[in-house]
Amino acid sequence: MRFCFLLLWMSAFWLPTQAQVSTQKAHQLYGTASFYHDKFEGRRTASGAIFRQDSLTAAHKSLPLGTRVIVTNREKTLKVEVVINDRMSHRSPHIIDLSKKAALQLGIGRQGFAWVSIDMVPKLPLPNPSPAPVP
């Protein structure tokens, strides 16, 4: 009986720390990236913006629109920061679709895809204005 109580007591402190570790690691995604076909140039994205191949934007299945992410080519260690402004098909085997400019900066060439990792750019807190000194 004491042993069961001890296990319950230990799990109450151990499980919350494990959940914190797993949520911190959940901010990095791995998979393949592709880039948009030229036929999408000038069309509206899910955010309402006009898609341009010469911008640093991307499409993702579920990340909130407006999210800034750093995409890293895992083979060439090249990085690019893009803004998620569109949605991609849930049937796509890729985790992100990049504009052509972003794909070129990652070194994605004729093969059309690359193994990447995606890291969310943390939102910076707004500065807390300090009160003006009283003379």
C-alpha positions in Angstrom: 0.0 0.0 0.0 2.8 2.4 0.9 4.6 1.5 -2.4 1.4 2.5 -4.4 1.1 5.7 -2.5 4.8 6.5 -3.2 4.4 5.9 -6.9 1.3 8.1 -7.1 3.1 10.9 -5.2 6.2 10.6 -7.4 4.1 10.6 -10.6 2.4 13.8 -9.5 5.7 15.7 -9.7 7.4 13.8 -12.5 4.6 13.8 -15.2 4.2 17.7 -15.4 7.9 18.1 -16.0 7.8 15.5 -18.8 4.8 17.3 -20.4 6.8 20.6 -20.4 9.7 18.9 -22.2 7.5 17.4 -24.9 5.8 20.7 -25.6 9.1 22.5 -26.0 10.2 20.0 -28.6 6.9 20.2 -30.4 7.9 23.6 -31.9 10.2 21.9 -34.4 8.9 20.0 -37.4 10.7 17.6 -39.8 9.8 16.5 -43.3 10.2 17.6 -46.9 9.6 21.0 -48.5 8.5 21.7 -52.0 7.8 24.9 -53.9 4.8 26.4 -55.6 4.2 25.9 -59.3 4.3 29.0 -61.5 0.6 28.7 -62.2 -0.2 30.1 -58.7 1.6 33.4 -59.4 -0.9 36.3 -58.9 -3.6 34.2 -57.2 -5.0 35.0 -53.8 -3.7 33.0 -50.9 -5.7 31.9 -47.8 -4.6 35.0 -46.0 -6.0 37.2 -48.9 -2.6 38.3 -50.1 -1.6 38.0 -53.7 1.0 35.2 -54.2 4.3 36.2 -55.6 7.2 33.9 -56.4 9.7 36.6 -55.4 8.4 36.9 -51.8 9.5 34.9 -48.8 6.2 33.2 -48.1 5.0 29.6 -47.6 2.0 27.4 -47.2 1.4 25.0 -44.3 -1.4 22.6 -43.4 -2.1 23.8 -39.9 0.2 26.6 -38.7 -1.6 29.9 -38.1 -1.5 32.3 -40.9 1.0 35.0 -40.2 3.4 32.7 -38.3 7.1 33.3 -39.0 9.2 30.2 -39.3 12.8 29.4 -40.1 13.1 26.6 -42.6 16.5 24.8 -42.6 17.7 22.5 -45.4 19.0 19.5 -43.4 21.5 18.4 -46.1 23.0 21.8 -47.0 22.4 23.6 -43.7 21.0 26.6 -45.5 18.2 28.6 -43.8 15.5 31.0 -44.8 12.8 32.8 -42.7 9.3 32.8 -44.3 5.8 33.9 -43.3 3.0 31.3 -43.5 0.3 33.0 -45.6 -1.4 30.1 -47.4 -2.8 26.6 -46.8 -1.7 23.5 -48.6 -3.6 20.3 -49.3 -3.8 17.8 -46.4 -3.1 15.1 -49.0 0.3 16.6 -49.8 3.3 14.4 -48.7 5.3 17.6 -47.9 5.1 19.6 -44.7 5.6 23.0 -46.3 5.4 24.6 -49.8 7.7 27.5 -50.3 7.8 30.4 -52.8 10.4 30.0 -55.5 12.6 32.7 -53.9 12.6 30.9 -50.5 13.3 27.5 -52.3 16.3 29.0 -54.1 17.7 30.3 -50.9 17.4 26.8 -49.4 19.2 25.3 -52.4 16.2 23.4 -53.7 16.9 22.8 -57.3 15.6 20.6 -60.1 14.7 17.7 -57.7 11.8 19.9 -56.5 12.0 19.1 -52.8 14.4 18.9 -49.8 14.6 17.5 -46.3 14.0 20.3 -43.9 13.3 21.2 -40.3 10.9 24.0 -39.4 11.4 26.2 -36.3 8.8 28.7 -35.1 10.2 32.2 -34.6 9.2 33.2 -31.1 7.0 36.3 -30.8 8.8 39.0 -29.0 6.9 40.6 -26.1 6.0 44.2 -26.4 8.3 46.5 -24.6 7.1 47.7 -21.2 7.5 51.5 -21.3 9.1 52.7 -18.1 7.6 55.8 -16.5 9.3 59.0 -17.1 11.5 60.2 -14.2 9.9 62.9 -12.0 12.1 66.0 -11.7 
